[in-house]
């Protein structure tokens, strides 16, 4: 990590296309802020500051204080256990798997399910998730195998 | 050697976004329906293979719509700015000219599903009641005390030939959860405004 960071200039200058993207991004932020303020001022009753604050701050705090430290610890552990050829594909696989588990959370917990409405959250949530995860990890294993083969060839040549 | 380069990390995030999209978007996109493994809805799951948001039980109308006796007691009223008020039984509605429309329920929650609906054109009912050509219509449900117990058809929607009070879905009488005995279905309306268990058209 640090070796790579040292190679970068202290003040990276933005390319023209990056400036266009950044400008578009900031415009979207402004539109979102205007929309949010419009929403807030149109509440019929008292503005629910507490739940608004919970919504705005809660996810960030949960991520920074709970999820990120756990992921970091897992990452440190894996880095020690796993050979370097495997680490990249494995990290990518974990990122994809984490996103899939996160969006499956409501289905796994059956949040929002109603006894008289079978059309909400249909299917077998754990089995469906496992099928998709299996597909992801087949690709990860394929990438690792490709890397190992390439590394052996390089070693043979040199 | 870094575990994952910055470019690799961004690539992994992009792949994660793509996988999430592909495994959920089938709840609204028929082409990818079979890959919809992780979406909260499936467009062919529900009574009569069609999803439901509000059930008849949940809406508190089940006693008024589930039995044949209840449907025999059902009346549809057309009132308001009309030359003659109408009060029609289910049998009288069924005796009127029936029309079909291939239209989706497109829910703001993210799912949508298409069906072939069959029923009476709203504009035929308006003509029978002697409503003006530019009439707007409030469509009122048996369901009470809900944000969605009524919806408004603007003057274009009210005259549209696709705007039906449907009595059938895909050739079958409506299930109570789909709005038995009659529901509104029209083009370009969010699902919550396809009012179910319709009992009254208020012309204005």
Interface residues (C-beta under 8 A of the other chain):
Chain A: X1 X4 X75 X79 X84 X87 X88 X91 X92 X95 X96 X98 X99 X100 X103 X104 X106 X107 X112 X114 X116 X117 X118 X119 X120 X121 X122 X123 X128 X129 X131 X132 X136
Chain B: X1 X2 X3 X4 X5 X6 X8 X9 X11 X12 X13 X15 X16 X17 X19 X20 X23 X24 X37 X38 X40 X41 X42 X45 X46 X47 X50 X51 X52 X53 X55 X57 X58 X177
